[in-house]
Amino acid sequence: MGLALDDFASLALDLTSDVSAQDRFDRLLTTVRTLLDCDASALLVFRGNQFTPLAINGLATEVLGRRFQIAEHPRLEAIARAGDVVRFPADSDLPDPYDGLIPSHDDKLKVHACVGLPLVANQRLIGALTIDDFNPQQFDKFSDGDLRTVSALAAASLNNALLMEELERISGQVGLSSQRSESQQNMAVEIIGQSPVMQSLRREIEVVAKTDLTALVLGQTGTGKELVAEAIHAASLRADKPLIYLNCAALPESVAESELFGHVKGAFTGAISNRQGKFELADGGTLFLDEVGELSLGLQAKLLRVLQYGDLQRVGSDKAIKVDVRIIAATNRDLRQEVLDKRFRADLYHRLSVFPLQVPPLEQRGDDLLLLAGFFLERWQANLGLRSLRLDETANQLLMSTQWPGNVRELEHCLHRATVLARAESVTEDVVIHPRHLDRTPGKGSKARTPLATVTPDVDIGLGFRQATEQFQQRLIRQALDANDGNWAASARALGLDTGNLHRLAKRLGMK
């Protein structure tokens, strides 16, 4: 018993409905699952030697965050190279990328019946449709001809969506003398997430990227502000020019001006040759000023002049140098309040905040947390050479019920540690992360830390006063860094120090 003409008509009608591409993909998989009576299906797009899931049905949410490099997944590589229907034997020893990721069968690790349909347009692989079932004979009743028809309809739908995406990209780049190559297009930075707040952020990135406006990326620590800056640059007309990064919080006052604007030979002790600053290095491209709220008022004034007039002077030189630089700045501070408190120049704030973008905290992103978990786990699965790496359902629930004050960075560190612990316990290459590996309590974030003001680190007074004092300072600084996830600016505030002074003290103590 194969598929009837009415079945194909139903599938075709779903694919031509006047809905968004994502809704069309979801309908496609719902119809495929109904027609083929399978446990799970997935639609994947093929770019840069990897398959990226666009829609899933019957699979764990985290699959949407995984990025499958074909070199690391033999089954997907076979689908990519076949050019036709691929039926994997039920007893195939090739690892299945979805093993353990069908929630309704979480107690069973191995997927049995597996069929891969390469999606081809204009003799080029654009994606794949995978269908899986725990019944080894589930797909025997469907002919290759039936499956080829399903594949052709799915390929047409995916190709139309990709063409629309390309048209939108080109329309936003009117005025370019030439179009980018396909390899350059594939270098675009990907931001994981499908929540409404992340879709809104993506739209804002697309809008500002097509301009030369100065952008100010705002958000809590660990939300991914640097990734947003990279995405803006990658989608801009300056993408083929350098993106230069500068962490303003790590700039000691004595070298900050030289780092930004460069210096000439003999400008100060140790200036043994001419040196370009970050602005000159970024000429024609983009300069990303991270933690811009940490700049001193004196340096803010000099930065403002470059933004206003487009020229700078190296330290020790009277010669003006013209630069063409697009500025993207980022901060986790409330710069409006900093202006009111006279810690940040109002004129510079208005220059930087021409186009502000707010990166949402993890708590506002819903199921994006699971997509991010899938993204990280897929990376570590490949790095550790594991057959599979996944979260069990209770671990998923724990992650979703936990607060993440450190946002995506804290989630990444938590999962990395859990992966190491789970791997150490596992006797096979199929590793499962359980709640005990996560070291989290529902409704809470990281373990509470003792306030710095109430702690006196132990020191060896037998060292003598000076060495004991230095030991005390080292331990106090380390404790502050641990309490603030390695953020030097936040640690300086906790210790009541200027950020530059903290960096200098740490260097003197041999900590840098």
C-alpha positions in Angstrom: 0.0 0.0 0.0 1.6 3.2 -1.2 0.6 6.8 -1.3 -2.5 7.8 -3.3 -2.9 10.8 -5.6 -5.1 12.5 -3.0 -2.3 12.2 -0.5 0.1 14.1 -2.8 -2.6 16.7 -3.6 -3.1 17.3 0.2 0.7 17.7 0.6 0.9 20.1 -2.4 -2.0 22.2 -1.1 -0.3 22.6 2.3 2.9 23.7 0.6 1.2 26.4 -1.5 -0.9 27.9 1.2 -0.5 31.6 1.8 1.4 31.4 5.1 4.9 32.2 6.3 7.8 29.9 5.3 8.1 28.6 8.8 4.4 27.7 9.0 4.7 26.0 5.6 7.6 23.9 6.8 5.7 22.9 10.0 2.7 21.9 7.9 4.9 19.9 5.6 6.2 17.8 8.5 2.8 17.4 10.0 1.4 16.1 6.7 4.5 13.9 6.1 4.1 12.4 9.6 0.4 11.7 8.9 0.9 10.2 5.5 3.9 8.0 6.4 2.8 7.3 10.0 6.2 7.9 11.3 7.4 8.7 14.8 9.5 11.7 13.8 10.5 13.9 10.8 12.8 16.8 10.2 13.4 19.4 7.5 17.0 20.5 7.2 18.7 23.1 5.0 22.2 22.4 3.7 24.8 25.2 3.9 28.6 25.2 4.3 28.9 21.4 4.7 26.4 21.3 7.5 22.7 20.5 7.9 20.7 23.0 10.0 17.2 22.0 11.2 14.4 24.4 10.0 11.5 22.4 11.4 10.9 19.2 13.4 8.0 17.0 14.2 8.2 14.4 17.0 11.7 15.3 18.0 13.0 17.0 21.1 13.1 20.8 20.9 16.8 20.9 21.4 17.3 19.4 17.9 16.4 22.8 16.4 19.6 24.2 18.0 21.9 21.5 16.7 24.1 22.0 13.7 25.1 18.8 12.0 28.4 18.8 10.3 28.2 16.0 7.7 31.8 15.0 8.4 30.7 14.1 11.9 27.4 12.3 11.0 27.8 9.4 8.6 24.1 9.0 7.9 23.6 12.7 6.9 26.8 12.5 4.8 25.3 9.5 3.0 22.1 11.4 2.3 24.1 14.4 1.1 26.1 12.3 -1.4 23.3 9.9 -2.6 21.2 12.2 -4.8 18.3 9.8 -4.3 16.2 8.1 -1.6 18.4 6.5 1.2 16.9 3.6 3.2 19.2 2.7 6.1 19.0 -0.9 7.3 17.4 -1.4 10.7 20.6 -3.0 11.9 22.9 -0.3 10.5 25.8 0.4 12.8 26.0 4.1 11.6 25.0 6.4 14.5 21.7 8.2 14.0 21.8 11.9 14.8 18.4 11.6 16.5 19.2 8.7 18.8 17.5 9.4 22.1 15.9 12.6 20.9 12.3 11.3 20.3 10.7 12.3 23.6 7.8 9.8 23.3 10.4 7.0 23.2 12.9 8.4 25.6 13.5 5.0 27.2 14.8 3.6 23.9 18.0 5.0 22.6 18.3 3.7 19.1 16.1 4.8 16.1 15.3 1.8 13.9 13.7 2.6 10.5 15.3 5.6 9.0 14.9 7.2 5.5 16.7 10.2 4.1 15.4 12.2 1.2 17.9 14.7 -0.3 16.3 17.9 -1.5 17.8 19.1 -4.8 17.1 22.2 -6.8 18.9 23.1 -10.1 21.1 20.0 -9.6 22.3 21.4 -6.3 21.7 20.0 -2.8 19.7 22.5 -0.7 18.5 20.3 2.1 17.2 17.0 3.4 14.0 15.5 4.7 14.5 12.8 7.3 11.8 10.4 8.5 12.3 8.0 11.5 10.3 5.3 13.2 10.9 2.6 15.9 9.2 0.0 13.8 12.0 -1.4 11.5 9.5 -2.3 8.7 7.5 1.0 8.9 8.5 2.4 5.5 8.7 -0.9 3.5 5.2 -0.3 2.2 6.2 2.9 0.5 7.9 2.8 -2.9 10.9 4.8 -3.8 8.7 6.6 -6.3 6.3 7.7 -3.6 9.2 9.0 -1.5 10.8 10.8 -4.5 7.5 12.6 -5.1 7.4 13.7 -1.4 11.1 14.8 -1.8 10.4 16.8 -5.0 7.5 18.7 -3.3 9.5 19.4 -0.2 12.5 20.6 -2.3 10.2 23.0 -4.3 8.9 24.5 -1.1 12.3 24.9 0.5 13.8 26.3 -2.7 11.0 28.9 -3.0 11.7 30.0 0.6 15.5 30.3 -0.1 14.8 32.3 -3.2 12.6 34.7 -1.3 15.3 35.0 1.4 17.9 35.8 -1.3 15.6 38.4 -3.0 15.1 40.2 0.4 18.9 40.2 0.9 19.6 41.6 -2.5 16.8 44.3 -2.2 18.5 45.5 1.0 21.8 45.9 -0.8 20.7 48.1 -3.7 23.7 50.3 -4.6 26.4 47.7 -4.3 28.7 47.6 -7.2 28.9 43.8 -7.1 27.2 41.0 -5.2 29.0 38.9 -2.6 30.1 35.4 -3.5 28.3 32.4 -2.1 31.2 31.6 0.2 31.0 35.1 1.7 27.2 34.8 2.2 27.7 31.5 4.1 30.0 33.3 6.5 27.0 35.2 8.1 26.9 35.0 11.8 24.1 32.8 13.2 22.2 33.7 16.3 20.4 30.8 17.9 16.8 31.3 18.9 13.2 31.4 17.6 11.4 33.2 20.4 9.5 36.4 19.5 12.1 38.6 21.2 14.9 37.0 19.2 13.0 37.3 16.0 12.5 41.0 16.7 16.2 41.4 17.5 17.1 39.7 14.2 14.9 42.1 12.3 16.6 45.1 14.0 20.0 43.6 13.1 19.0 43.3 9.5 17.7 46.9 9.4 20.8 48.5 11.0 23.3 46.3 9.2 22.3 47.8 5.8 23.2 51.3 7.0 26.3 52.9 8.4 24.6 54.1 11.6 26.4 53.8 14.9 24.8 51.0 16.9 24.7 50.6 20.7 24.1 47.0 21.9 22.6 46.9 25.4 22.0 43.9 27.6 23.0 42.0 30.7 26.3 40.2 31.0 26.4 36.9 29.1 23.5 37.6 26.7 25.7 37.6 23.6 26.3 41.3 22.8 29.5 40.5 20.9 27.7 38.0 18.7 25.1 40.7 17.8 28.0 43.1 16.8 29.5 40.3 14.7 26.1 39.7 13.0 25.7 43.4 12.2 29.2 43.6 10.6 28.7 40.3 8.7 25.5 41.5 7.2 26.8 45.0 6.4 28.4 46.5 3.3 31.7 46.4 5.2 31.7 42.6 5.7 34.8 42.2 3.5 36.7 44.7 5.7 38.0 44.0 9.2 35.9 43.9 12.4 38.3 45.1 15.1 37.4 44.3 18.8 38.4 46.4 21.8 37.5 45.6 25.4 37.3 49.0 27.0 37.1 47.5 30.5 40.6 45.9 30.1 42.3 49.2 29.0 44.6 50.6 31.6 44.4 54.4 31.5 48.1 54.7 30.7 47.8 52.9 27.3 44.2 53.4 26.4 44.8 56.4 24.1 47.6 54.6 22.3 45.4 51.5 21.9 42.6 53.5 20.3 44.6 56.1 18.3 48.1 54.6 18.0 51.4 56.4 18.7 54.6 57.6 17.0 58.1 56.5 17.9 59.4 58.3 21.0 55.9 59.5 22.1 56.6 58.0 25.5 59.0 55.6 27.2 58.8 52.3 25.5 57.4 53.7 22.2 60.2 52.3 20.1 58.4 52.5 16.8 55.2 53.9 15.1 52.1 51.9 16.0 48.6 51.9 14.5 45.7 52.1 16.9 42.4 50.2 16.7 40.8 53.0 14.6 43.4 52.8 11.9 43.2 49.0 11.9 39.5 49.2 11.4 39.7 51.7 8.6 37.0 50.9 6.0 35.5 48.3 8.4 33.9 48.2 11.9 35.3 48.9 15.3 33.5 47.1 18.2 33.9 48.9 21.5 32.9 46.4 24.2 32.1 47.6 27.7 32.2 51.2 26.4 30.8 52.5 29.7 34.1 51.8 31.3 36.0 54.5 29.4 37.3 57.4 31.4 35.8 60.8 30.9 39.1 62.1 29.3 39.1 59.3 26.8 35.4 59.8 26.1 36.2 63.3 24.9 38.9 62.2 22.5 36.6 59.4 21.2 33.9 61.9 20.6 36.1 64.0 18.4 36.9 61.1 16.1 33.2 60.2 15.8 32.3 63.9 15.0 35.1 64.7 12.5 36.4 61.3 11.3 40.0 62.1 12.0 42.5 61.3 14.8 46.0 62.0 15.9 48.4 59.4 17.1 49.9 60.0 20.5 52.9 62.2 20.1 51.9 63.4 16.6 50.3 66.6 15.3 49.3 65.1 12.0 45.6 64.4 11.5 44.7 61.0 10.0 41.4 60.5 8.3 39.6 57.2 9.0 36.4 55.7 7.8 35.1 53.5 10.6 31.7 52.2 11.5 31.3 52.1 15.3 29.4 49.4 17.2 29.5 49.8 21.0 28.2 47.5 23.8 27.6 47.9 27.5 25.7 46.2 30.3 25.5 49.5 32.1 22.5 51.9 32.1 24.2 54.7 30.2 21.3 57.1 30.7 21.8 56.8 34.4 25.6 57.0 34.0 25.0 60.4 32.2 22.8 61.6 35.0 25.5 60.6 37.5 28.1 62.5 35.5 30.1 59.3 34.8 29.4 59.3 31.0 29.3 62.2 28.6 25.9 63.1 27.4 27.2 64.1 23.9 29.0 60.8 23.5 26.0 58.9 24.6 23.8 60.5 22.0 26.5 59.8 19.3 26.7 56.1 20.3 23.0 55.5 20.7 21.8 56.4 17.2 20.4 52.9 16.8 20.1 51.0 20.2 19.5 47.3 20.2 18.5 45.5 23.4 19.7 41.9 23.7 17.1 40.0 25.8 18.1 38.0 28.9 17.7 34.3 28.8 14.6 34.4 31.1 12.7 36.2 28.3 13.6 33.7 25.6 11.4 30.7 26.5 12.3 27.5 24.6 15.4 29.1 23.1 17.2 27.8 26.2 16.7 24.2 24.9 17.8 25.2 21.4 21.0 26.7 22.9 21.5 23.6 24.9 21.3 21.5 21.7 23.7 23.8 20.0 26.3 23.4 22.8 25.8 19.7 23.2 26.3 19.0 19.5 29.5 20.9 19.6 30.9 19.0 22.6 29.6 15.7 21.2 31.9 16.2 18.2 34.8 17.6 20.2 34.8 14.6 22.6 34.2 12.0 19.8 31.0 10.7 21.4 28.4 8.7 19.6 25.6 10.7 21.1 25.2 13.4 23.9 21.8 14.5 25.1 19.8 15.7 28.1 17.2 13.4 29.7 13.6 14.8 30.0 14.0 15.7 33.7 17.2 17.5 33.0 15.4 19.5 30.3 12.7 20.4 32.8 15.3 21.5 35.4 17.1 23.8 32.9 13.8 25.4 32.0 12.8 26.0 35.7 16.2 27.4 36.6 17.1 31.1 36.8 20.2 32.2 34.8 21.6 35.5 36.0 24.7 34.9 33.9 22.4 34.2 30.9 23.8 32.2 27.9 27.4 32.2 29.2 26.3 30.7 32.5 24.2 28.1 30.6 27.1 27.2 28.4 29.5 26.7 31.4 26.9 24.7 33.3 26.3 22.3 30.4 30.0 22.0 29.7 30.7 20.9 33.3 27.7 18.5 33.2 29.0 17.0 30.0 32.4 16.3 31.6 30.7 14.7 34.7 28.2 12.6 32.6 31.0 11.4 30.3 33.1 10.3 33.3 30.2 8.2 34.6 29.2 6.7 31.2 30.6 3.3 30.2 29.6 3.8 26.5 30.0 6.6 23.9 26.2 7.3 24.3 26.2 9.9 27.1 23.1 11.2 28.9 23.1 14.2 31.1 20.9 13.8 34.2 19.8 16.5 36.8 22.5 15.4 39.2 25.1 16.5 36.7 23.7 20.1 36.4 24.2 21.2 40.0 21.1 23.4 39.8 18.0 23.9 42.0 14.7 24.7 40.4 13.9 28.4 40.5 17.4 29.4 41.4 20.6 30.2 39.5 24.1 29.5 40.5 24.9 28.6 44.1 24.7 31.6 46.4 28.0 33.2 47.1 29.2 34.7 50.3 29.3 38.5 50.0 32.8 39.8 49.5 32.5 42.2 52.4 32.0 39.4 54.9 34.9 37.2 53.8 38.5 37.4 54.9 40.7 35.1 52.7 43.1 33.0 54.7 46.7 34.1 54.4 50.0 32.8 55.7 51.2 35.5 58.1 54.5 33.7 58.3 55.3 35.2 54.9 55.9 38.6 56.4 53.7 41.6 56.1 54.3 42.6 52.5 54.0 39.1 51.0 51.0 38.3 53.2 49.3 41.5 52.1 49.9 40.6 48.4 48.6 37.1 49.0 45.5 38.6 50.6 45.0 40.9 47.6 45.4 38.1 45.1 42.8 35.9 46.8 40.4 38.8 47.2 40.7 39.7 43.5 40.2 36.0 42.5 37.2 35.8 44.7 35.7 38.9 43.1 36.4 37.5 39.6 34.7 34.2 40.5 31.7 36.0 41.9 31.3 38.0 38.7 32.0 35.3 36.1 35.5 36.7 35.2 34.2 40.2 34.4 36.9 42.7 35.4 34.7 45.8 35.4 32.0 44.2 37.6 34.8 42.9 39.9 36.3 46.4 40.2 32.9 47.8 41.2 32.5 45.1 43.8 35.9 45.9 45.3 35.3 49.7 45.1 38.2 50.2 42.7 38.7 51.9 39.4 38.8 49.3 36.6 42.2 50.6 35.4 43.6 50.4 38.9 42.4 46.9 39.3 44.1 45.8 36.1 47.4 47.5 37.2 47.2 45.9 40.6 46.5 42.5 39.1 49.5 42.9 36.8 51.8 43.9 39.6 50.7 40.9 41.6 51.5 38.6 38.6 47.9 37.7 37.9 47.9 38.9 34.2 
